[in-house]
Amino acid sequence: MANLDGWMDTLRTRLPGADDNVLNLELRNTIREFCTQSGAFLKRVELALKQDKNEYNLNPQPDGNVLWVHQIYSAKGFEYVLVDDERLARVGMNRAYCPSPGMIRISPTPDADADKEDGLVVWVGMVPNFNITNLTVPDEFETAWFDHILDGALFRLHSQHKRPWTNPMNAQYHGRRFRNGMAQARDITRRRFSDADSSFHFPAWGNLPRERSRW
């Protein structure tokens, strides 16, 4: 995991005299938006099944909270199809429904042999825990998305009203680059968990109405 020092050092250079608390706040807000929009903070969660229990809460995680569910499969290898309508989850075999962030319902309901199974593996998109002082993010954020996250922070800072660093033109420039970066990260995440000709599946509460295919 990477800390925020690299971004903070660069922001101090770009905006000399700006208070560190302001820089840190907008950097954290940028990371929150990046994770929310891209689903790129990936984590593999292992889940034990319980008899007669078909609903499981994936939150909280030690390093944040689950926002997106990208893929669910059994430890034995078969995949659950993520659906957007709870009624489909009830009637289909090996289907899953996400009624809210971090919550999954699976079908069929585990039976008496469930505890003997290997459980589930769930790939999720996380949002970091912003209540901690020393916030860390995945290493890929620093190696692959450093400049785009920096653009997001600069967009927010240059957009602030009546500050020494207020600059609408720079805000527009960095905002466009940040949005492009989020779109690239979202596309990479989609392709990782979807067929090339299928659309990425967000949970039902994300209001995207298509089933995700096997990858």
N, C-alpha and C positions, 0 to 999 in steps of 0.2 A: 504494500500500500504506500502511496505517496502523500506527503504533507503539502501544505499550501505555500511553503517558503518561496519556491520559484516564481509563482504568480505574484506574491506580495512584493518580492524584490523588484520585479519588472514594473509593477504598478507604481512603486515609490519613485522609480526612475522616470517613468512617463509623466507622473503628476507630482512633482516635488512640492512639498508643503502640505499635501493632503494628509488628514489625520488617519492613522493606521486603523482606527475603529471603523471609519467610513469605508476604507478600502476593503477591509475584511468582511464587513457586512455585505457589500455589493458583490464581492467575490463569492461568498456563500450563497447569495440569492441567485447568482449566475449558475452555480453548480446545481442548485436545486432545480432550476428550469431546465438545464441540460439533461439531467437524469430523468425528469418528468416527461420531457418531450421525446427523448431518444430511446429510453429503456436500456441504455448502454452500460449501466452499472450492473454487471451480470454476476449471479451467484448460484451455485448448485446447492440445493437444500435436500437433505434426505429426510424422509417422513415415514414413521412406523404406522402401520394400519392397525385399527382396533375393531373388534367384533361389533357389528351393528352400528358402527359410526361412519357416516358418509360425509361429514362436514369437518374441515380442518382449517385452523387459523395458522398461517405461516408467520404471523407477527407476534411479538417483535423479534428481530434478529439482533445479534450483538453489535453489528456495525450499521444498523439502520432499520428501515421498514420496507417490506415488499410492496411495490406498486403494481407492477405488471407480472403476469404469469405467461412465460414464453412457451414452455413445453413441459408435459408431464408424461413420464413413462415408468413402468414397473422396473424394479431392479433386475427382473428376469428378461427384460428387453421389449415388451410390447408397449405401444404408445397409446395414451388416452387422447381422444379427439376433443379438442376444446370447442365448445358450442356456446352460442349466445342466448339460447332460449332454455330456461330451466326445464321445460316440458320434454325437450329432446334428451336432456341429461337423465331424466327418469326412465325413458323407454329404451335408450341405446345401451349397447355393451361397450364397456371401456370408454366412457365419455366423462367429461368434466365440465363444470360450470363455475364461473367466478362471479358471485353476486356482489362482491365489494372488494376493494384492494386488500390483497393478502389472504383472502378467504376462498377456499375451493370446496366444491361438492362433487363427489364422484359417484358413478354408476357403473356396475352394480354396487350395492352396499356390501361391505366385507362381511363374510359369514364366519362360522366358528373356527375355520382354519386360517383366518386372517393373520393371527399372531405368528403362524408358522411361515408366512410368506416373507419375502425380502423387503417388502414395503415399496414406497414410491421414491423416485428421483424427480425433483421439480427444479427447472431452470427459471429463475425469476429476474426481474429488473428491479433494482433497489433505489431508494432515496436515502442518502446518508443520515446519520443521527446528528442533527445540527445543534443539539444541546450540549455537546462536548466542546471543550476548549481547543484541544488539539485534533481538529478534524482531519481525517485522511480519506483519500479517494483511490480507486483502482490505479495501478501503475500505468495502464493504457491511457488514462486521462492525461497524464503528463507526457507520455511518449508520442501519442497519436493525436491528441486533441488539445494540446497546450495552447496553441495560438488561437483556436476558436473560443476556448473558455476565456482567454485573455480579452478577446474581442468583446465577449459578452459583458465582462466587468467594465471595460472602457465605455461600451455603449451606455450602460446604466449610469456611470459616473459623469460622462459628458452630457447626459440628459438631465442631470439634476438642475434645479432652478436657482439661478443667481449665486452660483459658486464661482470661485476663481477659475475652475477648470471646465465650466459650462461651455459647450461648443456643439451647437446643433448639427453642423456639417460633419464633424468627426463622429458624433453619435449616429448619424445616418449611415456613415461608412462602416463603422464597427458593428452596428446592428445588422446590416445586410450580411456581413461576413459570419457573424454568429449564427444567424438563421440558416445560412448555407451549411455551416458546420454541423448543426443539429440535424439537418436533413440527411447529411452524409452518414452520420453516426446511426440514425434511425434506419437508414437503408441497409447498412451493413448488418445491423442486428436482425432486421427482417429476413435477410437472405440467409443468415445463419440458421434460423429456425423455420424456414419456409421453403417450399419448392420455388424454383426460379419463376414459374408462371403463376404463382399464387400470391395473394395479398397477406400481409402480416396480420395476425389475430390479436387484437387487444381484448381484454375481458369484457363481459356483457355491459358493465357499467361504463366502459369506454365508448359504447355506442357505435361499434363497427360491426356490421351485420353478417360477416362471412365466416364460415368455418375454416380453420387452418388445416392444411394438408400435412401428411407425413413428410419429413425432410429426408 
